[in-house]
């Protein structure tokens, strides 16, 4: 029977040994390490992602590419979800810094929800280019996502399935629950969709949510406002025409 050695250095936990029971997303989602992984994803790292074993990859680990720290936030977060099932093993990445500064809309409206916003249709393009340049477009996971596409009385009132590669996070991904996002009373949670649980990165180190800059979330808060994470660590909403940071989440795959 194999034995596992555990070493704790500061806030980091290191595992050694050949216990195959630990070679899965569930285990790797439960360990925060925060190790620098290099300036690119290696072929071996992609092989571990493809196999779903994630050897020597843990929550909080990061690559520094193009001056950005790209931090591991979850393993297989979207696996088995979607109207078309996601069957591809993946690692969810969140950049430490805002990639860009953009408006949700040109005026203070939330008509059409997140999908109807200028952020979704146009303003995410710069961040998508940065991400594709860092990892290569072939390595960005394309999965199916439920996103809000209608608003009634200042509340998200409808959704549909869309192809997703790079999108703003929801309040639930950051905080583990809706905070300011408004819902049409008596209906499903149109803001959350399948992103219904807090990313392990923020569950184990909520300080990673606060990067001392304002950044948008995709939740509709009112007829005029979307949710955002405040520079001083607070959760709130603000006028859609304001330019705040773009800090999306996305998956990488082999």
C-alpha positions in Angstrom: 0.0 0.0 0.0 1.4 3.4 -1.0 2.0 6.0 1.7 1.6 9.8 1.3 3.9 12.3 2.8 2.5 15.8 3.6 4.6 18.9 4.2 3.2 22.2 5.3 5.3 25.3 4.5 3.7 28.6 5.5 0.2 28.4 3.9 1.2 25.9 1.3 0.6 22.2 1.4 2.7 19.8 -0.6 1.9 16.1 -1.3 4.2 13.3 -2.3 3.6 9.7 -3.0 1.6 7.5 -5.4 -1.8 7.5 -3.8 -4.0 7.3 -6.9 -7.0 8.2 -4.9 -5.7 11.8 -4.9 -5.4 12.1 -8.7 -8.7 13.7 -9.4 -10.5 17.1 -9.4 -12.2 16.5 -6.1 -8.9 16.2 -4.2 -7.1 19.0 -6.1 -10.1 21.4 -5.5 -9.5 20.9 -1.7 -5.9 22.0 -1.5 -4.6 25.5 -1.7 -0.9 25.9 -2.6 -0.1 29.1 -4.5 3.0 28.0 -6.3 4.5 29.7 -9.3 4.3 27.3 -12.3 6.4 29.1 -14.9 5.9 31.4 -17.9 3.8 28.9 -19.9 1.8 25.8 -19.5 4.0 22.8 -20.2 3.2 19.8 -22.3 3.2 17.7 -19.2 0.8 20.0 -17.4 -1.6 19.8 -20.4 -1.3 16.0 -20.3 -2.3 16.0 -16.6 -5.2 18.3 -17.4 -6.3 16.1 -20.3 -6.2 13.0 -18.1 -8.1 14.7 -15.2 -5.4 13.7 -12.8 -4.0 17.3 -12.3 -0.7 16.0 -10.8 1.3 18.9 -9.3 -1.4 21.4 -10.0 -3.3 22.9 -7.1 -5.7 25.8 -6.3 -3.8 29.1 -6.1 -1.0 28.0 -8.4 -0.3 30.4 -11.2 1.6 31.0 -14.4 3.0 34.5 -15.2 2.4 35.3 -18.9 2.5 38.7 -20.5 2.9 40.3 -17.1 -0.3 38.8 -15.8 -0.6 36.2 -13.0 -3.0 33.6 -14.3 -4.2 31.7 -11.2 -5.9 28.3 -10.9 -9.4 28.8 -9.4 -11.0 25.4 -9.9 -10.6 22.0 -11.5 -13.4 20.5 -13.7 -15.9 23.2 -12.5 -18.1 22.8 -15.6 -17.6 19.1 -16.1 -20.9 17.2 -16.9 -22.9 20.5 -17.0 -24.6 22.1 -20.0 -27.5 21.3 -22.3 -24.7 19.7 -24.3 -22.7 17.9 -21.6 -19.2 19.2 -21.0 -17.0 16.1 -21.1 -13.6 17.8 -21.3 -11.3 17.9 -18.2 -10.2 21.5 -17.6 -8.7 24.0 -15.2 -10.6 27.3 -14.5 -8.3 30.3 -14.6 -8.9 33.8 -13.1 -6.3 36.5 -13.6 -5.1 38.3 -10.5 -5.4 41.7 -12.2 -8.0 43.4 -14.4 -7.3 42.8 -18.0 -9.1 45.9 -19.3 -11.5 48.6 -18.3 -14.9 48.7 -20.1 -18.5 49.7 -19.7 -21.3 47.2 -19.4 -23.4 49.4 -21.7 -23.1 52.9 -23.1 -26.1 54.1 -21.0 -27.4 53.0 -17.6 -29.6 50.1 -18.8 -29.6 46.4 -18.2 -32.0 45.6 -21.0 -31.4 42.0 -22.3 -29.5 41.0 -19.2 -25.8 40.0 -19.5 -26.2 38.7 -23.0 -27.9 41.9 -24.1 -25.0 44.1 -22.7 -22.4 45.7 -24.8 -19.8 44.0 -22.5 -21.0 40.6 -23.8 -21.4 41.6 -27.4 -18.4 43.8 -27.9 -16.3 44.9 -24.9 -15.0 41.5 -23.9 -13.1 41.3 -27.1 -9.9 42.9 -25.7 -9.8 40.5 -22.8 -10.4 37.5 -25.1 -7.5 38.5 -27.3 -5.2 38.8 -24.2 -6.3 35.3 -23.1 -5.9 33.7 -26.5 -2.5 35.2 -26.8 -1.4 33.9 -23.4 -2.7 30.3 -23.8 -3.5 29.8 -27.5 -7.2 29.7 -28.6 -7.1 25.9 -29.1 -6.5 25.6 -25.3 -9.5 27.7 -24.3 -12.4 25.5 -23.2 -15.7 26.0 -25.1 -18.6 24.9 -23.0 -22.3 25.6 -22.7 -23.5 28.2 -20.3 -26.8 29.5 -19.0 -26.8 33.3 -19.2 -29.4 36.0 -18.5 -31.0 37.5 -21.6 -34.0 39.3 -20.3 -34.9 41.9 -17.6 -38.3 42.8 -16.2 -38.9 45.4 -13.5 -35.2 45.7 -13.0 -34.7 42.0 -12.3 -33.2 39.2 -14.4 -36.2 37.4 -15.9 -35.0 35.0 -18.5 -32.0 33.0 -19.7 -30.8 30.6 -22.5 -27.9 28.3 -23.3 -24.9 29.9 -25.1 -21.5 28.8 -26.1 -19.0 30.2 -23.6 -15.2 30.6 -23.7 -14.5 33.8 -21.7 -17.2 35.4 -19.6 -17.5 37.7 -16.5 -18.0 35.8 -13.3 -21.2 35.7 -11.3 -21.6 36.7 -7.6 -22.0 33.0 -6.7 -18.6 32.2 -8.2 -17.0 34.9 -6.1 -19.0 35.0 -2.9 -20.8 31.6 -2.9 -24.2 33.2 -3.0 -26.2 36.0 -4.6 -25.5 39.4 -2.9 -26.9 42.2 -4.9 -28.2 40.4 -8.0 -32.0 40.8 -8.4 -34.2 38.0 -9.5 -37.8 37.9 -10.8 -39.7 36.8 -7.7 -40.8 33.2 -7.7 -38.7 32.2 -10.7 -35.3 30.4 -11.1 -32.1 32.2 -10.4 -31.5 33.7 -13.9 -28.2 35.4 -12.9 -26.5 32.2 -11.6 -27.2 29.5 -14.2 -24.8 26.6 -13.8 -22.2 28.7 -11.9 -23.9 27.8 -8.7 -21.0 27.3 -6.3 -18.1 29.4 -5.1 -14.8 28.9 -6.9 -12.4 27.0 -4.6 -9.8 29.8 -5.0 -12.2 32.3 -3.3 -13.5 29.7 -0.9 -10.0 29.1 0.5 -8.6 32.7 0.1 -11.3 35.3 -0.3 -8.5 38.0 -0.3 -7.9 36.9 -3.9 -11.3 38.5 -4.8 -10.0 42.0 -3.8 -7.3 43.2 -6.2 -7.7 46.8 -5.2 -9.5 47.6 -8.4 -13.2 47.7 -9.2 -14.3 44.9 -11.5 -17.5 43.9 -13.1 -19.6 40.8 -12.4 -22.4 39.7 -14.8 -25.4 39.8 -12.4 -28.2 42.2 -13.1 -28.9 44.3 -10.0 -31.5 46.7 -11.2 -32.8 48.4 -14.4 -29.7 50.5 -14.5 -27.0 48.6 -12.7 -24.8 45.4 -12.7 -22.9 43.8 -9.9 -19.3 44.5 -9.3 -16.5 43.8 -6.8 -15.4 47.1 -5.2 -11.8 48.1 -4.9 -12.1 48.2 -1.1 -13.5 44.7 -0.9 -17.2 45.4 -0.8 -20.0 43.7 -2.9 -22.4 46.1 -4.6 -23.7 47.3 -8.0 -23.2 50.3 -10.1 -24.4 52.1 -13.2 -23.9 50.1 -16.4 -22.2 53.1 -18.2 -19.3 53.2 -15.8 -16.0 51.8 -16.9 -14.8 49.2 -14.5 -12.3 46.4 -14.7 -12.7 43.2 -16.8 -11.6 40.2 -14.8 -13.2 37.1 -16.5 -13.0 33.4 -15.7 -12.3 30.8 -18.4 -11.2 27.2 -18.7 -8.0 25.8 -20.3 -7.9 22.3 -21.8 -5.3 20.2 -23.5 
